[in-house]
Amino acid sequence: MRKLFAPAVAALALAGCGMIPGPPGAGGGEERQTQTAAQEPAQPTQTPTQAPTQTSTGSAQQAPAQDTTVIATREAKTGAGDMYGAARVDITSLRRQGKTVSLTWTVTATDGKVNLHNGMGRSALDFTVSNVSLIDPVNAKRYRVARNGTSEDAECVCSGTQGQFLESGEASTLYAVFAAPPPDVTKVNVEMPMIGVLSDVPIS
């Protein structure tokens, strides 16, 4: 039986979406990167195949609209905590909406056990996908997940993942919101903990 996990949604009050001069622990904006950091070698396989259909069983709050066309995909061996396995990530949307962009993707466990519980957060007690980031290789900038305030405990505008330990064949659809790159930036690299970098993901 395949289990589907619906994303838990944070409030969309986008604070702190500008340039972040401080340490990488701050979220919700952009950071200057070296050219080496911005240009990762891993390449996604572009494919027109369809992502798994998801059903919503979570809270009444509404996540960004989900597309089903896969615009980038990557498979990787995963390890977080004491869990090891393999997973496939299918990015289905990177959509510009005013001053923000919304990223939607599905993680499917293909072997072993995949720890989404805290595997994509910024610490062992971060049960979200807040450590996913966008990299603009042209302008050498990294965009971190937006947060709904400027304090250290401000929640990310992204999916919660507490309790998500995917067995082989199980999938979870997730999302995160970022400050938008400049209008002339049409592609970015997406960096995900455990998975690596998906390059040249188009912004629609």
N, C-alpha and C positions, 0 to 999 in steps of 0.2 A: 504494500500500500504506500503510495507516494504522498508525503506530507508537504503542504505548502505553508509558508510563513508569510503573513501579511505584514507590511512595514508599519512600525509605530511612528507617528508623526509629531514633530515639535511645532510650536507656534511659529507663524511666519512673520515675526517682527524682526526685520533684518537690521540689526545694529552691528557696528564694527566691520563694515564691508570695504573699508578703504585700505591704503597702504599700511602695513604693519611693520614698524621698524624694530620691534622688540624680538624676544626669543621665539623659536618655532612653536613653543607651547601655546602661544596666542592663536585664536582661531578667527575665521570669518573674513579674511582679506587676502592680500597678495604679498609675496615676499620676493625680493631680488634673488636670483639664482645665478650660479656660474654656468657658463655654456656646457661644461662637462655634466653638471647635475641635470640640466634641462634636456639633454639629448641622450636618452637611454637607448640601448641597442635593440631591446626586445620589440618585435613587430607583431601586431595582431593579424589574424587572418580575416580579411573582409569577406563576408558571406551574406547572401540574401535569405538564408534559412530562417525559420521562424523560431522564436523563443518559446519556452513552455508557457502554457496558459495558466494564469494565476487566479485564485479566488480570494476575496477579501473576507477575513473573519475577525479583524482587529477592531480598533476603536472607531468611533463615529467621525473622527477627524479625517479629512480627505487629503490623500497624497497627490502629487502631480500626476496628470493623466499619463497612462502607460501606453506606449506603442508596442507592437509585436515584432517589427522588423529589426533584425540584429544588424547593428552598424559596426560592431567590432567584437572580437571574441578572443579569448586566450585560455589555455589550459596550463595548470601548474600543479606540482606537488606542494602540499600545504603542511604547515606545522605551527601549532600555537598551544602553549601550555604543554600538556603531555599527550596531545592528540595529533595524529598524523594521518594524512590521506591524500587525495587528489581532488581537484575541483575544476570546473569550467565556468568562466565568467562570460556572459553575453550582455554587452551594452546595447540597450534598445532605444535610448534617447539621450541626447545632450541638446537641450532646447534653450535658446535665448529668450528671456522674458523681461524686457525693460533693462534694468540694471543688474539682473541676476541671470544665471544659467542653472537649469535643473538637470541633474544626471540621474538616470534610472538604469538599473542593471539587475540581472538575475544570477545568483550563484547556485550551481548544481554540483552536488557531491558525486564524484565518479568512482571513488574508491575510498576505503577506510572511513574515517570520521573527520568532519571539517568543523572546526571551532569558530563559529561566527559570534558566539557569546561575548567574547572580548578580543577576538582575533583581528578586528579592523578598527579598534579604538586606540586611544593614545596612551592608555595605561591599563593595568590589570583590572581596575575597577571602572573602566569606561566601557559600558555596554551599548555602544553605538558604532557608527561607521565614520566617526569624526576624523580618522587619520587618512582617509582617502583624499587625494588632492589632484588638482589640475596643473599642468605645466605648460606654459606658453614658451616654446623653444625659440620663437622669433625675438621676443622681448626679454627672454631670460627671467621670467617671473613664475612663481608658484602661488596658486590660489588655494587657500584652505577653506574648509567647510564654514559657512556662515553660522553665526550664533545670534541668539535673540537678546543679547545685551553685551555689555563691555566688561562685566565682572568675571573673575576667574571661574565662578560656578555657573555662568550663563550656559544654557543648553544649546546644543548644536541644532541647526535646522536640517535634520537628517533622520534616518531610520534608527530605531532602537533594536537591539539584537539580544537582549537578555534571555538566556535559556535556549538559544538556538545552537544546537549541536546536530549538524546534518549527517545522517547516515547515507550510504551510497544510494543514489536515485532520488534523494530528497532535494528540494530547491527552495530558495528564499528570494523574493523580489525586494530590492532595496532602493533608496533614493537619497540624494544629498543636494543641497542648494549652495551655490557659490556666488561671489561677486563676479560680474560678467567681464571678460577680457574686452579690449577695445573692439569696436565694430569691424575693423579690417582683419581681425584674427578669426579665421574660419575653421581652423583645426587646432586641437591641443592634444597633449599626451595625458593619459589618466593613470595615476600611480595608486595601486591598491596594496595594502599590507597582505602578505602571504602569496599574492598573485603576481605582482610585478607591474610592469608598465605596458599599457596598451597605447600604441603610437598612432598619431594622425587620426584621432577621432573627430569626425565632422560635427560642427555646431550648426544646428538648424534654426 
